[in-house]
Amino acid sequence: MKYIDNILFIAILTAGLWFFAKNIKSLVRNIKLGKDIDRTDNKAARWKNMAKIALGQGKMVRRPVSGLLHIVVYVGFILINIEVLEIVIDGVFGTHRIFTKILPDSVYGFLIGNFEVLAFLVLVAVIIFWIRRNVIKIARFWNNEMKGWPRSDGNMILYFEMVLMTLFLVMNATDIHFQEMNTGNVISQYIAPIFSGLEDSTLHMVERGAWWLHIVGILIFLNYLYYSKHLHILLAFPNTFFANLNPKGQFTNDANVTKEVMMMMDPDADPYAMPAEGAEEEVATFGAKDVTDLSWVNLLNAYTCTECGRCTSECPANLTGKKLSPRKIMMDTRDRLEEVGKNIDANNGEFKDDGKNLFDWITKEEIWACTSCNACVEACPVNIDPLSIIMDMRRYLVMEESAAPAELNNMMQNVENNGAPWPYNQMDRLKWVDE
């Protein structure tokens, strides 16, 4: 019975980490369903991007209020969780505040004192975020795609953070030995009087209860990330590293289109040549019909989306009342990818055609509303690129289904017949001079 707490702690910790590893394995598998793309060039620029944007929060502060609040939560939550190391050691070996026996009181007090200040600031910042989302009701949090689970998820994570920060401070406030040290209890000393009427045994029970709830809450939070938009806490770093470094107005060429064009321009190429004996004939496909036609970077983008809505709030098509929302493009891509992943899990690692594709989530009206201005890409705080998904879906419609809007079909027909977008014969181009 002496070691029951240690055994229970190790069992909970092992289960939490195992389930997290299982989810990460599924996440990596799903991302790898995308087409291969090389994003290993210019590593210096990529590391700089990651350091500046993911670590340094460089694009968050373009909106100062939310940017500053986010930095407080980001820095506070990361640093406070350093104490998880002490909690884990205590839980496994049955010790209590093991670092007080290793570090001088002044050093330990300095660390915990900073953690307490940060915990208080995180709590304040999260409450302000909740007010902005639910009381002030900032418009970008109330778009159509933010109904149901996305809206609940946004609040759920705020409640998680409120509870975890409160438990941390209560744990310190009811720890008699820690309060008697009178070092590091910068915030908890003002909470301790709330519990002053309790007996020492009751205080100990409250402290132990807060300790257990805090560590279990962290493990639940860790595993909740996979199902939440807050997966960006982990994925923002690889996402910014593998982001497109080309100028935003530069579109990528479809490899299959390039191959077809090069064949047309090669006078020695035989377009009717049969494949070599024993070789499988490659069927060229253009654009993206489903998530597996997108690149793995697109799929990483989808999982990284923070659902903050900055992209949609900057989108000129959305601002003029059109159905397009870049945030919805990313959310829909992720939802379809999750469905494909579950399909694979249910069929022993093989995808069984379910008769669906990405166009069941993203409508043609949405993708043709895009002006390809890149405002969404520029606005995203973690360098997500909704435009590349839109362009790949357009390619599919035009080159596989000939389903472009009538205006675009007319333009392409004019280019083919007249060498220009306008419906005038080349011989008539200079007639305006006579006038």
Order of alpha helices (4+ residues) and beta strands (2+ residues): alpha-alpha-alpha-alpha-alpha-alpha-alpha-alpha-alpha-alpha-alpha-alpha-alpha-alpha-alpha-alpha-alpha-alpha-alpha-alpha
